[in-house]
Amino acid sequence: MGLIFEVKQRKDGEFTATCHFENIYTTGVDLKDLHTNINSAVDERFLGRERPGARDIHLLVSQE
């Protein structure tokens, strides 16, 4: 099972990530912060069930 996140950088510089297959949305002030927040959000969403591996999480980056 894979997860695809659409990542956008807003005009204020902050990043947003929205998952297409699960109800997951998070933000970050930079890409490192966004990466940390995506991992935390995925951990929380998959609490009690098998979490997708790092190879199964994909980011599609676009600009707003």
Contacts in CASP RR format, 6 or more apart in sequence:
PFRMAT RR
TARGET T0000
AUTHOR 0000-0000-0000
METHOD contacts of the structure
MODEL  1
MGLIFEVKQRKDGEFTATCHFENIYTTGVDLKDLHTNINSAVDERFLGRE
RPGARDIHLLVSQE
1 52 0 8 1.000
1 56 0 8 1.000
2 21 0 8 1.000
2 52 0 8 1.000
2 56 0 8 1.000
2 57 0 8 1.000
2 58 0 8 1.000
3 19 0 8 1.000
3 20 0 8 1.000
3 21 0 8 1.000
3 22 0 8 1.000
3 24 0 8 1.000
3 42 0 8 1.000
3 52 0 8 1.000
3 56 0 8 1.000
3 57 0 8 1.000
3 58 0 8 1.000
4 19 0 8 1.000
4 20 0 8 1.000
4 21 0 8 1.000
4 58 0 8 1.000
4 59 0 8 1.000
4 60 0 8 1.000
5 17 0 8 1.000
5 18 0 8 1.000
5 19 0 8 1.000
5 20 0 8 1.000
5 24 0 8 1.000
5 38 0 8 1.000
5 57 0 8 1.000
5 58 0 8 1.000
5 59 0 8 1.000
5 60 0 8 1.000
6 17 0 8 1.000
6 18 0 8 1.000
6 20 0 8 1.000
6 60 0 8 1.000
6 62 0 8 1.000
7 15 0 8 1.000
7 16 0 8 1.000
7 17 0 8 1.000
7 34 0 8 1.000
7 59 0 8 1.000
7 60 0 8 1.000
7 61 0 8 1.000
7 62 0 8 1.000
8 15 0 8 1.000
8 16 0 8 1.000
8 61 0 8 1.000
8 62 0 8 1.000
8 63 0 8 1.000
8 64 0 8 1.000
9 15 0 8 1.000
9 61 0 8 1.000
9 63 0 8 1.000
9 64 0 8 1.000
10 16 0 8 1.000
10 64 0 8 1.000
11 64 0 8 1.000
13 29 0 8 1.000
14 27 0 8 1.000
14 28 0 8 1.000
14 29 0 8 1.000
15 27 0 8 1.000
15 28 0 8 1.000
15 29 0 8 1.000
15 30 0 8 1.000
15 31 0 8 1.000
15 33 0 8 1.000
15 34 0 8 1.000
16 25 0 8 1.000
16 26 0 8 1.000
16 27 0 8 1.000
16 28 0 8 1.000
17 24 0 8 1.000
17 25 0 8 1.000
17 26 0 8 1.000
17 27 0 8 1.000
17 34 0 8 1.000
17 37 0 8 1.000
17 38 0 8 1.000
17 59 0 8 1.000
18 24 0 8 1.000
18 25 0 8 1.000
19 25 0 8 1.000
22 45 0 8 1.000
23 45 0 8 1.000
24 38 0 8 1.000
24 41 0 8 1.000
24 42 0 8 1.000
24 45 0 8 1.000
25 41 0 8 1.000
26 34 0 8 1.000
26 37 0 8 1.000
26 38 0 8 1.000
26 40 0 8 1.000
26 41 0 8 1.000
27 34 0 8 1.000
27 37 0 8 1.000
28 34 0 8 1.000
28 37 0 8 1.000
38 57 0 8 1.000
38 59 0 8 1.000
42 51 0 8 1.000
42 52 0 8 1.000
42 57 0 8 1.000
43 51 0 8 1.000
46 52 0 8 1.000
END
